[in-house]
Amino acid sequence: MLKLHRTALTALVLALLLACAQLSLAQPGDPLPSWNDGPNKTAILDFVHKVTREGSPDFVPVPERIATFDNDGTLWAEKPLYFQVFFILDRVKAMAPQHPEWQTREPFASVLKGDLKGAFSGGDQALVALALAAQTGMSTADFAREVQDWIATARHPQTGMLFTEMVYQPMLELLGYLRANGFKTFIVSGGGIEFMRPWTERVYGVPPEQVVGSSFQTQYEMTPDGPVLMRLPKIAFVDDREGKPVGINAHIGRRPVAAFGNSDGDIQMLEWTTVGQKGARLAMLVHHTDAAREYAYDKGTEKALKEATARGWNIVDMKDDWNVIYPSVKK
C-alpha cells in the first residue's frame, strides 16, 4: 500500500509539473517588460500577431519581415551631441600633435581650446571639416580598431556612463521580440556606417551586414602586408532624410514592414514603410519627454511629430510608455 501510495503521489507531482509547463507555454512571459501597458505596447504585440499568424490576411512571409531602426535618439541617446561627434572631437585632440597648423586653423583651434560653441559656429561646413580630418586617411581596418578602442572606454560627459550603456532597454527588448518572431532587424542611420559596424552586434544584436549608414568613399590599395581599403576624404553617401529609402533599397532590397525613428530625418523612412502599402504596417516615433531620466526636447522632431499625427503613426512617449530607460538603471 505504501509503495502504491508513493507511486500515485509521484504520478500526481509529475502531472502537476506537466500542467505547469503547458500553462507556461500557453501563456508566455511578457516579451516587453520595460514597456508600460498602453496603446503603443498593444500596437506592437497586435502587429506582430497579425503578420506572423498563418492564415491571417496580414500574414507576412519570414523573408519579408524587415524592420528598420534609426540609431541616434531611437536606440540610444543623442544629447548633448551625437555620440559620433564626441568620437570625432576626441580624435581631433589625439591627432593634434601631428597637425600643428590646427592651433590656428578653425574649427580645429576652437576644439583644442575646448570652445565647442566656437567650433560649431561654422555650421555643417565646420562639422564636415572635423569629420573628414578625424575619420579618413586610414584603412577601414585601422578605423574599425580606433572605434573599438574608443567605444570600449568613452563615457558620456553628463551621466558618466559608457555610451554603450545609454542604449534604451525597451528598444533592446523590441529588437529581441521581433527577431524571435522571424524579423530581420536593420539599423538605418545618418551616422557613419563604419562607425557603427564595429559594435552594433555586441550591443544590439545587429550584425554589420544589417547596418545601413552614411559613408566616405573608399579605395582599394595593395600594400606590402596585403590589400586594404583606404578611407578617402570624400563623402560617398548621406543616409538621412530622402537618403534613407535610397539606402534601404541599395543595402536591403526590400521595403520594411516596420520602421522606428525619432526625428525629422526619419520621416521618409517611415513614409517608405507605410504610405501606399497593403497589409499591416507599423511605424513608431520615439518622443523624448523624460527630462528626469533622459532628456525632453522637440527640436528637430517638429515635422515628424506633425506627420505622425496626420498619418496615424504611433508616438512613443518615453516618460509614460517606458518604465525603464537604460539597462543599468532600473528606475
Legacy VTK file of the C-alpha trace (Angstrom):
# vtk DataFile Version 3.0
C-alpha trace
ASCII
DATASET POLYDATA
POINTS 331 float
0.000 0.000 0.000
2.793 2.379 0.910
4.553 1.603 -2.356
1.333 2.194 -4.279
0.738 5.426 -2.369
4.189 6.717 -3.258
3.698 5.758 -6.886
0.396 7.614 -7.021
1.959 10.631 -5.313
4.814 10.649 -7.791
2.366 10.463 -10.697
0.392 13.357 -9.247
3.511 15.508 -8.878
4.557 14.745 -12.470
1.076 15.597 -13.696
1.173 18.929 -11.880
4.619 19.737 -13.280
3.423 18.903 -16.789
0.347 21.070 -16.338
2.509 23.985 -15.177
4.821 23.538 -18.143
1.884 23.529 -20.539
0.450 26.621 -18.894
3.803 28.315 -19.230
3.904 27.507 -22.941
0.342 28.672 -23.425
0.913 31.918 -21.514
4.492 33.096 -22.238
6.047 35.844 -20.162
5.814 39.462 -21.177
8.250 39.974 -24.098
8.314 43.738 -23.477
8.540 44.164 -19.689
10.079 47.651 -19.883
7.069 48.905 -21.842
4.119 50.043 -19.756
0.738 48.654 -20.751
-0.965 51.011 -23.147
-1.757 51.695 -26.812
1.832 51.570 -28.041
2.721 48.270 -26.403
-0.571 46.839 -27.608
0.129 48.096 -31.139
3.453 46.242 -31.206
2.001 42.993 -29.893
-1.023 43.150 -32.191
1.103 43.926 -35.234
3.461 41.007 -34.616
0.499 38.686 -34.055
-1.148 39.761 -37.321
1.889 39.418 -39.548
3.149 36.123 -38.098
-0.115 34.169 -37.808
-0.634 31.663 -40.606
-3.963 32.305 -42.282
-4.087 35.946 -41.220
-4.972 38.367 -44.047
-1.936 40.397 -42.907
0.460 37.429 -42.792
3.995 38.320 -43.932
6.371 35.523 -45.011
9.592 35.360 -42.996
11.861 36.673 -45.798
9.726 39.818 -46.000
9.723 40.543 -42.258
12.047 43.534 -42.378
12.220 46.087 -39.554
14.411 49.185 -39.728
15.609 51.295 -36.813
17.217 54.688 -36.709
20.091 54.746 -34.195
20.708 58.179 -32.624
17.751 59.073 -30.422
15.941 55.845 -31.297
18.190 53.073 -29.990
20.488 55.175 -27.801
20.655 58.747 -26.517
21.756 61.623 -28.741
22.219 64.535 -26.349
24.001 66.871 -25.751
25.678 65.852 -29.049
25.533 62.836 -31.300
27.905 60.297 -29.816
29.865 60.042 -33.051
30.599 63.766 -32.720
32.231 63.067 -29.349
34.344 60.441 -31.120
35.352 62.982 -33.770
36.291 65.582 -31.142
38.405 63.061 -29.230
40.135 62.001 -32.447
40.956 65.623 -33.334
42.538 66.139 -29.912
44.529 62.905 -30.206
45.749 63.803 -33.701
46.621 67.433 -32.871
50.355 66.843 -32.156
50.753 65.698 -35.787
48.947 68.822 -37.029
50.468 71.985 -35.520
48.566 74.045 -38.098
45.351 73.199 -36.252
46.349 75.509 -33.396
45.365 78.498 -35.529
43.027 76.941 -38.069
39.273 76.828 -37.433
37.277 74.890 -36.453
40.193 72.864 -35.069
41.599 75.707 -32.951
38.317 76.119 -31.060
38.061 72.358 -30.468
41.564 72.288 -28.996
40.648 75.224 -26.733
37.509 73.438 -25.555
35.281 76.059 -27.205
32.634 73.884 -28.850
30.303 76.802 -29.454
33.036 78.487 -31.464
33.917 75.266 -33.260
30.346 74.682 -34.407
29.632 78.305 -35.264
30.611 77.394 -38.804
27.603 75.086 -39.067
27.594 71.928 -41.177
30.735 73.008 -43.016
32.717 73.030 -39.762
31.414 69.615 -38.714
32.241 68.135 -42.113
35.796 69.514 -41.899
36.266 67.904 -38.481
34.715 64.616 -39.612
36.899 64.381 -42.719
40.080 65.101 -40.771
39.300 62.684 -37.953
37.867 59.744 -39.890
39.744 59.435 -43.182
43.290 58.850 -44.389
43.430 55.362 -42.880
42.347 51.865 -43.821
38.898 50.593 -42.940
40.504 48.038 -40.606
42.513 50.712 -38.777
39.413 52.874 -38.431
37.443 49.949 -37.000
40.152 49.448 -34.363
40.026 53.155 -33.476
36.264 52.914 -32.998
36.502 49.713 -30.945
39.135 51.217 -28.636
37.125 54.404 -28.164
33.707 52.812 -27.631
35.169 50.463 -25.001
36.130 53.307 -22.657
34.458 56.568 -23.739
31.929 57.972 -21.285
29.085 60.435 -21.531
30.110 63.866 -20.196
26.941 64.297 -18.125
25.983 60.831 -16.882
29.465 59.324 -16.646
28.082 56.156 -18.228
29.714 54.349 -21.126
27.998 55.422 -24.319
27.040 51.788 -24.906
25.260 51.795 -21.533
22.998 54.585 -22.760
21.041 52.324 -25.081
17.325 52.046 -24.463
16.232 48.876 -22.677
12.709 48.970 -24.200
14.203 49.078 -27.677
16.572 46.201 -26.911
13.514 44.190 -25.896
11.720 45.220 -29.077
14.673 44.161 -31.236
14.758 40.781 -29.494
10.989 40.304 -29.713
10.930 40.992 -33.433
13.847 38.662 -34.114
12.165 35.927 -32.057
9.239 36.237 -34.461
11.211 35.868 -37.657
12.104 39.501 -38.347
15.427 40.721 -39.661
16.332 43.930 -37.832
18.357 46.597 -39.620
19.862 49.862 -38.416
19.288 52.684 -40.920
21.066 55.734 -39.553
22.506 59.046 -40.602
25.571 58.060 -38.572
28.671 56.603 -40.180
28.208 53.016 -41.312
31.790 52.108 -40.345
31.470 53.898 -37.017
28.504 51.685 -36.075
29.501 48.315 -37.506
32.330 47.509 -35.043
29.938 47.405 -32.045
26.280 47.061 -33.108
26.278 43.262 -32.973
27.590 43.234 -29.415
25.271 45.990 -28.204
22.089 45.476 -30.252
22.471 42.015 -31.750
22.516 43.619 -35.221
25.368 42.201 -37.334
27.465 44.533 -39.511
25.824 43.417 -42.745
22.497 44.687 -41.357
23.753 48.229 -40.735
22.986 50.993 -43.243
24.566 54.400 -42.746
26.393 57.363 -44.211
29.757 56.605 -45.770
33.005 58.000 -47.122
34.498 56.946 -50.424
36.962 54.082 -50.160
39.743 52.991 -52.465
41.367 49.591 -52.926
45.138 49.586 -52.463
47.790 46.879 -52.373
50.324 47.214 -49.563
53.311 45.034 -48.579
51.019 43.431 -45.983
48.213 42.776 -48.435
45.199 44.595 -49.867
43.407 47.317 -47.887
40.510 49.693 -48.386
41.582 53.282 -47.709
39.081 55.839 -46.432
39.192 58.941 -48.624
38.255 62.487 -47.530
35.181 62.489 -49.744
31.597 61.825 -48.689
30.061 58.973 -50.674
26.519 58.839 -49.296
24.423 60.574 -46.644
21.876 58.168 -45.160
19.423 60.718 -43.825
16.012 62.069 -44.814
15.435 61.189 -48.516
18.644 59.162 -48.373
17.171 56.580 -46.013
14.809 54.938 -48.528
17.656 55.050 -51.055
19.949 53.304 -48.567
17.276 50.735 -47.704
16.781 49.924 -51.373
20.528 49.673 -52.068
21.507 47.632 -48.984
18.372 45.642 -48.152
16.425 45.352 -51.396
13.056 45.001 -49.633
10.681 47.544 -48.158
10.353 47.332 -44.380
7.041 46.359 -42.847
8.030 48.090 -39.596
10.167 51.184 -39.018
11.212 53.121 -35.942
12.664 56.620 -35.727
12.647 59.756 -33.614
13.278 62.829 -35.726
12.556 64.770 -38.895
15.373 62.817 -40.531
13.285 59.638 -40.250
10.117 60.870 -41.949
10.948 59.477 -45.381
11.872 56.052 -43.951
8.539 55.860 -42.143
6.717 57.006 -45.284
8.567 54.412 -47.386
7.417 51.744 -44.944
3.753 52.706 -44.691
2.398 55.029 -47.362
0.600 53.273 -50.211
1.445 49.810 -48.863
-1.081 47.000 -48.427
-1.388 44.921 -45.292
-0.331 45.661 -41.737
2.494 48.146 -41.272
3.975 49.574 -38.078
5.634 52.980 -37.827
6.766 54.386 -34.492
8.320 57.670 -33.471
10.205 57.844 -30.161
9.359 61.158 -28.475
11.833 62.369 -25.845
9.648 63.586 -22.986
11.541 62.474 -19.866
13.816 65.226 -18.559
14.335 63.382 -15.263
15.560 60.042 -16.620
16.812 61.104 -20.055
16.046 64.316 -21.989
12.959 66.260 -23.027
13.015 68.064 -26.363
11.052 68.646 -29.561
13.696 70.484 -31.591
14.441 68.571 -34.748
11.293 66.480 -34.357
8.570 69.046 -35.041
7.806 67.924 -38.597
7.981 64.246 -37.666
5.511 64.679 -34.810
3.106 66.531 -37.089
3.469 63.876 -39.790
2.970 61.068 -37.281
-0.288 62.605 -36.080
-1.528 63.114 -39.629
-0.652 59.597 -40.792
-1.598 57.692 -37.652
1.930 56.589 -36.775
2.454 55.606 -33.147
4.205 58.208 -30.989
6.101 56.645 -28.087
6.079 58.908 -25.030
9.258 57.931 -23.188
8.011 59.230 -19.856
4.678 57.415 -19.991
5.436 54.350 -22.125
8.763 53.208 -20.692
9.208 52.122 -17.062
12.970 51.704 -17.653
15.235 53.798 -19.865
18.748 52.327 -19.643
19.587 48.655 -18.909
21.778 49.503 -15.914
19.292 51.962 -14.403
16.173 50.150 -13.219
14.113 53.173 -12.255
LINES 1 332
331 0 1 2 3 4 5 6 7 8 9 10 11 12 13 14 15 16 17 18 19 20 21 22 23 24 25 26 27 28 29 30 31 32 33 34 35 36 37 38 39 40 41 42 43 44 45 46 47 48 49 50 51 52 53 54 55 56 57 58 59 60 61 62 63 64 65 66 67 68 69 70 71 72 73 74 75 76 77 78 79 80 81 82 83 84 85 86 87 88 89 90 91 92 93 94 95 96 97 98 99 100 101 102 103 104 105 106 107 108 109 110 111 112 113 114 115 116 117 118 119 120 121 122 123 124 125 126 127 128 129 130 131 132 133 134 135 136 137 138 139 140 141 142 143 144 145 146 147 148 149 150 151 152 153 154 155 156 157 158 159 160 161 162 163 164 165 166 167 168 169 170 171 172 173 174 175 176 177 178 179 180 181 182 183 184 185 186 187 188 189 190 191 192 193 194 195 196 197 198 199 200 201 202 203 204 205 206 207 208 209 210 211 212 213 214 215 216 217 218 219 220 221 222 223 224 225 226 227 228 229 230 231 232 233 234 235 236 237 238 239 240 241 242 243 244 245 246 247 248 249 250 251 252 253 254 255 256 257 258 259 260 261 262 263 264 265 266 267 268 269 270 271 272 273 274 275 276 277 278 279 280 281 282 283 284 285 286 287 288 289 290 291 292 293 294 295 296 297 298 299 300 301 302 303 304 305 306 307 308 309 310 311 312 313 314 315 316 317 318 319 320 321 322 323 324 325 326 327 328 329 330
